[in-house]
Amino acid sequence: MYPNNIYIKHYAEVKKYAGDIGVQLDKFDNDHHLKHNALARAQYKHWRSVQTGVPELLSADDKRLLGL
């Protein structure tokens, strides 16, 4: 699922940041000088929701971006 997603590839690093998923992704982006990528973030949240069994991680916008 989403084999080229930078956030999934660096899950261990993203998870180390304090805060909710959005804050963790913001900190990862800032540390690596990445631009905001809504699709990659939605993919990461979807992957995390599958891993954790918590579908509430996805917002309505995330679902729309992913076609869910």
C-alpha positions as CSV (number, residue, x, y, z in Angstrom):
1,M,0.0,0.0,0.0
2,Y,1.6,3.3,-1.2
3,P,5.1,1.9,-1.6
4,N,6.6,5.3,-2.6
5,N,5.1,7.3,0.2
6,I,7.9,9.2,2.0
7,Y,6.1,9.3,5.3
8,I,5.5,5.5,5.3
9,K,9.1,4.9,4.3
10,H,10.2,7.0,7.3
11,Y,7.4,5.9,9.7
12,A,9.8,5.3,12.6
13,E,11.1,8.9,12.3
14,V,7.7,10.5,11.9
15,K,6.4,8.5,14.9
16,K,9.1,10.0,17.1
17,Y,7.8,13.5,16.8
18,A,5.4,14.7,19.6
19,G,1.8,15.6,18.7
20,D,-1.0,14.3,16.6
21,I,-0.4,13.0,13.0
22,G,-0.7,16.5,11.5
23,V,1.9,17.9,13.8
24,Q,4.2,15.0,13.3
25,L,4.0,15.4,9.5
26,D,4.5,19.2,9.8
27,K,7.7,18.6,11.9
28,F,9.0,16.0,9.5
29,D,8.4,18.3,6.5
30,N,10.1,21.2,8.3
31,D,13.1,19.1,9.3
32,H,13.5,17.7,5.7
33,H,12.6,21.0,3.9
34,L,9.6,19.4,2.2
35,K,6.6,21.2,0.8
36,H,3.1,20.3,2.1
37,N,1.8,17.3,0.1
38,A,-1.9,16.7,0.9
39,L,-2.1,13.5,-1.1
40,A,1.0,11.9,0.5
41,R,-0.4,12.9,3.9
42,A,-3.8,11.4,3.1
43,Q,-2.0,8.2,2.0
44,Y,0.0,8.0,5.2
45,K,-3.1,8.6,7.4
46,H,-5.0,5.9,5.4
47,W,-2.0,3.5,5.9
48,R,-1.9,4.3,9.6
49,S,-5.7,3.8,9.9
50,V,-5.4,0.3,8.4
51,Q,-2.4,-0.5,10.6
52,T,-4.2,0.7,13.8
53,G,-7.8,-0.1,12.9
54,V,-8.8,3.5,13.6
55,P,-10.6,4.9,10.6
56,E,-11.1,8.2,12.3
57,L,-7.6,9.2,11.4
58,L,-8.9,10.1,7.9
59,S,-10.7,13.4,7.4
60,A,-13.4,14.0,4.8
61,D,-10.8,15.8,2.7
62,D,-8.4,12.8,3.0
63,K,-11.1,10.4,1.9
64,R,-11.9,12.6,-1.1
65,L,-8.3,12.9,-2.2
66,L,-8.0,9.1,-2.0
67,G,-11.4,8.4,-3.7
68,L,-12.7,6.6,-0.6
